[in-house]
Amino acid sequence: MVDSQAQKARRIQQNLARVLERMAEAAHRSGRKPEEVRLVAVTKYVGPEEIRWLVEAGCRLLGESRPQALWAKAATLTDLPIQWHLVGHLQRNKVARTLPLVQMIQSVDSLRLLEALNQQAAKLGRAIPVLLEVNISGEASKTGLPPQELEPILAQLPEFPYVQVQGLMTLAGLEGGAERARRDFAALRQLRDQLQPHCPEGVRLDELSMGMSSDFEAAIQEGATMVRIGAALFEGILPD
Ligand SMILES: *Cc1c(COP(=O)(O)O)cnc(C)c1O
């Protein structure tokens, strides 16, 4: 490795340590255990080389928002023990190619996608864990299901035995800053609590995937079990 590469690798290691430390502090502040919150490192800004450093630094759970980027990265990093999560929109015509590569799809945003996933997972003979993505802020630019659509979808889950819904995912609204983000995260938790009694037998909405680089501490205080962090892990590596 040339020197600058060693420096970059070290910088990623430091960034990761700092993020994990901040996650643990946020957990302690809200009376939670650090191991209740998992880090999903979102690698959409970087290539295979940086991802390799991140994995060598101890990060195993990685997220990509675009299916094609996930395919390409997964294909060049097959030697690493990575667990991939898709965190962005999945079109149904990309389900077949994506499913064998991922451990979870966090961004299920329609009943039709749920159907397609069930069909393909049945073919593979392997159930796929998913989260339902909720547009909790109501912003038109946001993807995700409107909150009122969740209850009918949950009622239909017994028709999709190869899809295991494990919780909810959201992105906080863009406007309104930290206060707004915190309210959105609290709203997702409250929605989960309301929906839990309406879940079919065997379905539990334990996972709450919420919080990114700018707002993950608030998300942890509001009950996140997974935070999806990109930019904070690659500070000092990316061009500004
Ligand atoms: C990019 C992205 C993230 C990470 O955002 P950062 O601000 O870079 O931490 C999280 N979730 C989704 C769905 C994303 O697309």
The ligand as a Tripos MOL2 file, in Angstrom:
@<TRIPOS>MOLECULE
LIG
   15    15     1     0     0
SMALL
NO_CHARGES

@<TRIPOS>ATOM
      1 C1        -27.4040    7.4660    1.8300 C.3       1 LIG1
      2 C2        -28.3850    6.8380    2.7180 C.ar      1 LIG1
      3 C3        -28.1260    6.7460    4.0900 C.ar      1 LIG1
      4 C4        -26.8800    7.3080    4.7350 C.3       1 LIG1
      5 O1        -26.9040    8.6880    4.7380 O.3       1 LIG1
      6 P1        -25.6640    9.5540    5.3030 P.3       1 LIG1
      7 O2        -26.2330   10.8940    5.4730 O.co2     1 LIG1
      8 O3        -24.6060    9.4760    4.2790 O.co2     1 LIG1
      9 O4        -25.2560    8.9380    6.5990 O.co2     1 LIG1
     10 C5        -29.0870    6.1170    4.8750 C.ar      1 LIG1
     11 N1        -30.2200    5.6150    4.3590 N.ar      1 LIG1
     12 C6        -30.4930    5.6690    3.0420 C.ar      1 LIG1
     13 C7        -31.7620    5.0840    2.5330 C.3       1 LIG1
     14 C8        -29.5870    6.2810    2.1830 C.ar      1 LIG1
     15 O5        -29.8720    6.3560    0.8690 O.3       1 LIG1
@<TRIPOS>BOND
     1     1     2 1
     2     2     3 ar
     3     2    14 ar
     4     3     4 1
     5     3    10 ar
     6     4     5 1
     7     5     6 1
     8     6     7 2
     9     6     8 1
    10     6     9 1
    11    10    11 ar
    12    11    12 ar
    13    12    13 1
    14    12    14 ar
    15    14    15 1
@<TRIPOS>SUBSTRUCTURE
     1 LIG1         1 GROUP 0 **** ****
